[in-house]
Amino acid sequence: MDRFSAWLGEYQLSPEQLALVRIATSASFLLFAGMYHFEWMGEFPPVFFHAYPSFAFFFHRFPPVLVLHLFNFSIPLFAVMLLAGYKTKLASYGFAISFIICYSFAWAFGQINSTILVPLFTFLMAPTGWGDKYSIDAYLDKGLKKNSNNSTFWVNYSAMFIAFAYFTSGFIKIAGGWLSVSSQATYGYLVTNYYVTHRTAILAPFLIHFHSKLFWEAGDYFTAIAEVSPLLTLLYPRYFRLSLFCIATFHILVFLGLNISFGYYPLLLTVFIVDWKRSVIVRRTVNFFDKNVASFFRPGNWYCFVLIYVIYMVVFYARGFSGWLNGYPDEVSISLFITYGLMSIFFIEYITLNGFLFATGKQKEKTL
Amino acid sequence: MVFSNSEKRLKIFFSISLLCLFVQFFVYVNRTKFYPAVVMPMFGYGKFDMQNIPTTEPLVVVHFNNRDTLTYSHHDLLGDMPKPIRATSTHWILENERPELAHDSLFIKWLRQKTYMLSGRSDITSIDFYKVEKRYGFSDSINIAETKRTRVQHITL
């Protein structure tokens, strides 16, 4: 079996496992992502509009406020549909496309952020059949629809996109001279964040007075190498998982030092860290879902999902989009630590089952 | 293996996709400096010298009727700026060399309100936008030195 085939097999998830990914993705979006709202753009005159090549490129001004309110309502609706597994494919595409359309307009102000990975993942997972289990669809189709494992290559495809996204960041850093020992980029980031953007919480006040060149240069190397490594190790599952774990650790360090939270990413990366074939945690979770959760999606309980959507919309509109707690970045930060913890558990399980950098004799035997 | 029949096609599909991503990254993005909202999520930046870190910050000077002035630093401007306006803050206007956006009524309205709250004055006659170049030095203690101040826009109200 060549490396590519082995890699495809690495992420050959069962319908139950795909459903777990779907539920985790949508639930964490609804719980932690806060509400993405776009109505504010509608008040801006066309002079602010400078769209980059994207959906918004075909327009010359921001959409009317009413249209943007419709998107405010539709994105959480698609997220709840994903959670419920109702018209899952439509919900996945609807969520992703609505998100990308709205952000193409938001980016027309000139500031681009990295939100794209969330809808991109949902878009690529749509054809995998991640709504075939623990879902309303499963009841509607009465078990007639079977997930064919052929479509799980989209999971590998998502891994490639995410690895490439990080690569672009790392490559530019290396091209920009991050590996030169004459200057320390990580420290430069800290300084501009601390003094210019005024991000001065958690470890920032301590780190700003920490002048060890060795420490900061190590930070430069760690960041640049961690970001390019997922793409370089893509076909080597063991090292790919290690590189993703380094990336998630990097996100935690960025949060502690620069107070910037990429709260959603560790969850996405966890999908590619789990040993789906051998994980005891996953097996037990599937058993638990089979016994206790699967029946929740039966017709008598469908009103619960309507209720979730209504509560979500009422809470967010009533609180001025500030979220369940104190809004961004609090919830995103909580999400960051929860998902990083989850990822760490799966990473430890993986190295327990498969060894760290190299497979041991026993583990090789087990694998064979 | 489940994939065996379609494996070759998959290999080609993955390779072409990756090639397209690279082409987009190197040719389209890197040369045109456009960041398409399709697949380009993250970018890094260049290096900083730890002893001598340069930065460019905006500065806004509000002129009143009796020639008094009120100066807003970058911190003042970002502090309580609502997010939509913050997204198009002076910093952005200067960095993108689009000072014509400073004419926008929302920003001016916000600046008028802030000025009134700070000084109780509403007799603004004009606003100057400056680009201030600074250096942060970190040899023994932190020192900040302004190296250059350029006026990029003057608005008469």
Interface residues (C-beta under 8 A of the other chain):
Chain A: M1 F4 S5 L8 G9 Q12 W40 M41 E43 F44 P45 V47 F48 H50 Y52 P53 S54 F55 A56 I100 Y103 S104 A106 W107 F109 G110 Q111 I112 N113 S114 T115 I116 L117 L120 N149 N150 F153 N156 Y157 M160 F161 F164 A165 Y166 T168 S169 G170 F171 I172 K173 G176 G177 W178 S180 S182 S183 Q184 A185 Y187 G188 Y189 V191 T192 Y195 V196 T197 H198 I208 H211 K213 W216 D220 A224 E227
Chain B: M1 V2 F3 S4 S6 E7 L10 K11 F14 S17 L18 L21 F25 V29 F34 Y35 P36 A37 V38 V39 M40 P41 M42 F43 G44 Y45 G46 K47 F48 D49 M50 I53 T55 E57 H74 H75 L78 G79 K83 P84 A87 T88 W92 N96 R98 E100 L101 H103 D104 S105 L106 Y136 F138 I142 I144
